[in-house]
Amino acid sequence: MTASPTHMKSHEKLCFRLRVASSSSRFKQFKHIPNKLHLALTLPGTLFSAAYITMDVVTSMVADRPVVIFSRTTCCMSHTIKTLINGYGANFTVYELDEIQNGQQVERELQQMGCNPSVPAVFIGQRLVGGANQVMSLQLRNQLVPLLKRAGAIWI
């Protein structure tokens, strides 16, 4: 991967163009690996604002979090999944795609990863579980709670 700054002042945005040279093994579960990643980093050390979101960004959003749910505030299935997981007292993070910056780009990347429909998209233990159908299937087979425990989302 190579990076080259396209704009650099300490009080302004620092933009990089990154080129992914080869696929990393951590992306094996994804259907599509982007060739380019465009980021705009705000200095000093604050969260970045991305012009083009890629799976690297989605991956960073789920990193070090036991459960992440990508949702929309108006999606009844997203509400159902959040209620189900919350009912176990699980530690989880929710990204409401209709409220976050660049939510549409994140939604497109989730679709490229195989989430169709794109919300809810549930990651447990940094792995894409899927949408509402997959989570409910795990629940019906009594596999959801053990998965949440292994991810460190619940301690019971």
C-alpha positions as CSV (number, residue, x, y, z in Angstrom):
1,M,0.0,0.0,0.0
2,T,1.4,3.4,-0.9
3,A,0.2,6.8,0.4
4,S,0.9,10.2,-1.0
5,P,-0.4,13.5,0.6
6,T,-2.3,15.7,-1.8
7,H,-2.7,18.6,0.5
8,M,-0.9,19.4,3.8
9,K,-1.3,22.2,6.3
10,S,-1.4,21.7,10.0
11,H,-4.7,23.5,10.5
12,E,-6.4,22.1,7.4
13,K,-7.4,18.7,6.1
14,L,-4.7,16.3,5.1
15,C,-5.8,14.2,2.2
16,F,-4.2,11.0,1.1
17,R,-4.6,8.8,-1.9
18,L,-3.9,5.2,-0.9
19,R,-3.4,2.3,-3.3
20,V,-4.0,-1.2,-2.0
21,A,-1.2,-3.3,-3.6
22,S,-2.6,-6.7,-2.6
23,S,-5.4,-8.3,-0.7
24,S,-5.0,-9.0,3.0
25,S,-6.1,-12.2,4.5
26,R,-8.4,-10.3,6.9
27,F,-10.6,-9.5,3.9
28,K,-11.3,-13.1,2.9
29,Q,-15.0,-12.9,4.0
30,F,-15.6,-9.9,1.7
31,K,-16.8,-10.3,-1.9
32,H,-15.1,-7.1,-3.2
33,I,-11.8,-5.6,-2.4
34,P,-11.4,-1.9,-3.5
35,N,-8.3,-0.9,-5.5
36,K,-8.2,2.6,-4.2
37,L,-9.1,4.3,-1.0
38,H,-9.5,8.1,-0.7
39,L,-9.4,9.6,2.8
40,A,-9.5,13.1,4.2
41,L,-7.9,13.2,7.6
42,T,-8.5,16.1,9.9
43,L,-5.5,17.1,12.1
44,P,-4.6,16.8,14.9
45,G,-5.6,13.2,15.4
46,T,-9.4,13.6,15.2
47,L,-11.8,11.2,13.4
48,F,-11.5,11.3,9.7
49,S,-14.1,12.3,7.1
50,A,-13.9,10.1,4.1
51,A,-14.8,11.1,0.6
52,Y,-15.0,7.5,-0.4
53,I,-15.7,4.9,2.3
54,T,-14.2,1.5,1.7
55,M,-14.2,-1.8,3.5
56,D,-11.1,-0.7,5.3
57,V,-13.3,2.0,7.0
58,V,-16.1,-0.5,7.7
59,T,-13.5,-2.8,9.2
60,S,-12.1,0.0,11.4
61,M,-15.6,0.8,12.5
62,V,-16.1,-2.8,13.8
63,A,-12.5,-3.2,15.1
64,D,-12.2,-3.8,18.9
65,R,-16.0,-3.8,19.4
66,P,-17.7,-7.1,20.3
67,V,-20.9,-6.3,18.4
68,V,-21.6,-3.6,15.8
69,I,-25.0,-3.0,14.2
70,F,-25.3,-0.8,11.1
71,S,-28.9,0.4,11.1
72,R,-31.4,3.1,10.0
73,T,-33.6,4.9,12.5
74,T,-36.7,4.1,10.4
75,C,-36.0,0.4,9.8
76,C,-38.3,-1.8,11.9
77,M,-36.0,-4.9,11.4
78,S,-33.0,-2.9,12.7
79,H,-35.1,-2.0,15.7
80,T,-36.0,-5.7,16.2
81,I,-32.4,-6.8,16.1
82,K,-31.2,-4.0,18.4
83,T,-34.0,-5.0,20.9
84,L,-33.1,-8.7,20.7
85,I,-29.4,-8.1,21.3
86,N,-30.0,-5.5,24.0
87,G,-32.3,-8.0,25.7
88,Y,-29.3,-10.1,26.5
89,G,-27.5,-7.1,28.1
90,A,-25.0,-7.2,25.3
91,N,-22.4,-4.5,24.8
92,F,-22.9,-3.3,21.3
93,T,-22.3,-0.3,19.1
94,V,-24.9,1.1,16.7
95,Y,-24.2,3.2,13.6
96,E,-27.4,4.8,12.3
97,L,-26.6,5.2,8.6
98,D,-29.2,7.9,8.1
99,E,-27.5,10.0,10.9
100,I,-23.8,9.6,10.4
101,Q,-21.7,11.4,7.9
102,N,-21.1,9.4,4.7
103,G,-23.8,6.9,5.7
104,Q,-24.8,6.3,2.1
105,Q,-21.2,5.3,1.1
106,V,-21.0,2.9,4.1
107,E,-24.3,1.4,3.0
108,R,-23.0,0.8,-0.5
109,E,-19.9,-0.9,0.9
110,L,-22.1,-3.1,3.2
111,Q,-24.0,-4.2,0.1
112,Q,-20.7,-5.0,-1.7
113,M,-19.8,-7.1,1.3
114,G,-23.0,-9.2,0.8
115,C,-25.5,-7.4,3.0
116,N,-28.7,-7.2,1.0
117,P,-30.7,-5.4,2.2
118,S,-27.9,-3.3,3.7
119,V,-29.5,-2.8,7.1
120,P,-29.5,-4.2,9.6
121,A,-25.9,-5.4,9.1
122,V,-24.6,-7.2,12.2
123,F,-21.0,-7.9,13.0
124,I,-20.2,-10.1,16.0
125,G,-16.6,-10.5,17.0
126,Q,-15.5,-8.4,14.0
127,R,-17.1,-10.9,11.6
128,L,-20.0,-10.2,9.4
129,V,-23.0,-12.3,10.6
130,G,-25.4,-10.8,8.2
131,G,-28.8,-9.2,8.4
132,A,-32.0,-9.8,10.3
133,N,-32.7,-13.2,8.8
134,Q,-29.2,-14.5,9.7
135,V,-29.4,-13.2,13.3
136,M,-32.9,-14.5,13.8
137,S,-31.8,-17.9,12.5
138,L,-28.9,-17.9,15.0
139,Q,-31.4,-17.1,17.7
140,L,-33.8,-19.9,16.7
141,R,-31.0,-22.4,16.7
142,N,-29.8,-21.2,20.1
143,Q,-26.5,-20.1,18.6
144,L,-26.7,-16.4,19.2
145,V,-25.9,-16.3,22.9
146,P,-22.8,-18.5,22.6
147,L,-21.6,-16.3,19.8
148,L,-22.2,-13.1,21.8
149,K,-20.3,-14.7,24.7
150,R,-17.3,-15.7,22.6
151,A,-17.1,-12.2,21.3
152,G,-17.1,-10.8,24.8
153,A,-20.4,-8.9,24.4
154,I,-22.0,-10.7,27.4
155,W,-20.5,-12.4,30.4
156,I,-23.3,-14.6,31.7
